[in-house]
Amino acid sequence: MPDLSLQKRLASEILGVGASRIWINPKEIDRVSEAITREDIEQLIHDGVIGVKPVHSNSRERWKLRHEKIKKGRRRGYGKRKGSKGARADEKTLWMNSVRKIRRYLKYLRDNKVISRSTYRRLYRMAKGGAFRSLAHLKASLKELGVEVK
């Protein structure tokens, strides 16, 4: 097989693409090897003997499969983690979310006359002070207080 690097270089300059994207018809290699001027190469491009390969990008198939697994909760073990716990999930945001949930529940109980206003205020202040780890902890504390919650 003849060396077609000159022809590829000329074609890449004419077409404005990299030499690796130049396609040469394998049936017309003899005709291409005889072409040594830009005019010859331009004629071959016009005839369709020389063309441009399409741009290829990285396949995202592997990323899609991995992303689906991560969404399911896989691939999130200790070996995959970089950064502290506080860097991965902002501690202030976690606190805000838990306190808001507890306060919403307390308001629901107060508005539905399950707890009195004074009990509500006391539990609200306890929630602000961080007395309850979670909503489940609040419900357990209410059960100990003797409040019937459905």
N, C-alpha and C positions, 0 to 999 in steps of 0.2 A: 504494500500500500504506500503510495507516494506521500511525501511530507507536505501537508497543506497549511502549515502554520502561517506562511505569507498571505495566502488567500483568505484565511480566517481573520488575520489581523486587518487586512484591507477592508474586508466586508464589515468587520466590527466598527471600523472608523466611519465607513459610509453610512451604516445603519444606526450608529450611535448607541451601540450596546456592547457588552463585554464579549471577548472572544469565545468564552465558554458557552454563550447562548447562540452561537452561529450554528445553523444546521445545514449540512450539505447532503444532497440527494446521493445515496450510495451507488445508484445506477449510473450517475453522471460524473464519477470521480475523475475519469480520464479527461473529460472536457474541462473540469475545474482545474486540474493540475497544469493544463496548457495556458490558463489565464494568468497573466503576470502583471497586467496593468489595471489601474482603477476602472478604466472604461470597460475592460473585459469583465471585471467583477460586477460592475453596474448592470451590464447586459445579462449576466447569469442571474442576478437578483430579479431583474425584470422578467426573465423567462421562468422564474420559480425554482431554479436549480439550487439556489442558496436562499435560506430563509432564517427567521428568528424563532428560537424556542420560546415558549411562554415562561413567564416569571413563576418560579415555584417558591412557596414560603414553607416554613416549618409546619408539619402536621400537628393539629391540636387534638387528635384523637386520644392520645395517651393522657393529655391534660384533662380532657372531658371525663374519661373513666376514673382518673384519680380524684377529680373534683366531686363526682357523684358519690364515691366512697367516703370522702371527707364530710359531705353533707349528711350522710347516714350516720356519721360519728366514728367511722374507722380512721386509722392513720393519725390519731391524735394522742398517742401515748407519750410517755416521758422522753423517749428518744427523739421525738419530733419537735420538742418544745425548745424555743430559744427565748431568753428574757425571763424576768421574774414573773410571779403570779400577777403582781400589780401592773406589770407592763402589758401583759396579755389581756387583762380585763381591768379597766380602771376602777380602783377601789371606791372612789367617790360615787361613780355612776352606779355601782352595785349597791352601795349604801342608800342612795336616793331611791332606787327602784324598790328595795325591800321596805324602806320606811313609808314610801307612798302607798305601797300595797297594804301595809298594816293600818295606816291612817284611813284609807278608803274603807277597809273592813270595819274599823271602829265607827266610822260615820254611818255605815250601813246598819250596824247594831243599834246605835243611838236613835237613828231615824225610825227604825222599826220597833222601838220601845223594848228591845231586848235588854239593854243596859240603861241605867239612869245617867243623867247629865254629869253628876259628880263622879260616877265610876268611869264615864267616858273621859273626863278631864284627867283623872288620875292615871288611867291606862295610856292616854295620849302623851303625858309627860314621861311615863316610863318608856314608851316607844322612842321618844326623843333622846332619852338617856341611853338607849341601846340595851334595854332590859330583855328584848325579845330578839332571838336570832333570826326568826322567820315567822311567817304567818302560822305555820303549824305549831310553833312554840307558843305563840300568842293564844291559839285555840286550846292548847294543853293547859296553859295558865288560867284561862277562863274556866275550864272544866274544874280545876282545883279550887277556884273561887266559888264554884257552885252555880255558875251561869249556864243555863240550858241553851245550847246553840245547835241548830240543825245542820 
